[in-house]
Amino acid sequence: MSFLFQTARGILCELGSARRIGNILSEDLSIAKGSSVLFVTDAGIQQLQLDDGARQSIAEAGIQVNVFSDVVADPHEDCVHEAVRIAKSTNAAAIVGFGGGSSLDVAKLAAFLAHKDCQQNLSEIYGLDMCKGERLPLIQ
């Protein structure tokens, strides 16, 4: 049996790496100062201030942080649509997913659906290999 395993172009796993997100956005992904990113998380992460270091590092890189923290467990389509709406209305240059699986899932979908060349809608991409085209740069 043969298979193809495709994954992210890079995986960074180290203590304190969330405080490097700003540098990764600006240096590795070439997100320009003055650009904005959509930071996708949930209210629990924010209440515990677990995202403070990540958001601060993005701001210190000169990148505007727009937070979408309305993600809940097993998010409804409306949650994804709202994240995409905010990403588009703020002209997000990248998406950052921070937190649990639901936040990461919403971030992945927003990165694809908010791309300027995306011609698909959410209902068309359920299933394997259904997304056709590019996505915005994504950090999770």
Secondary structure by P-SEA (a helix, b strand, c coil): cbbbbbcccccccccccccaaaaaacccccccccbbbbbbbcaaaaaaccaaaaaaaaaaacbbbbbbccccccccaaaaaaaaaaaaaacccbbbbcccaaaaaaaaaaaaaacccccccccccccccccccccccccc
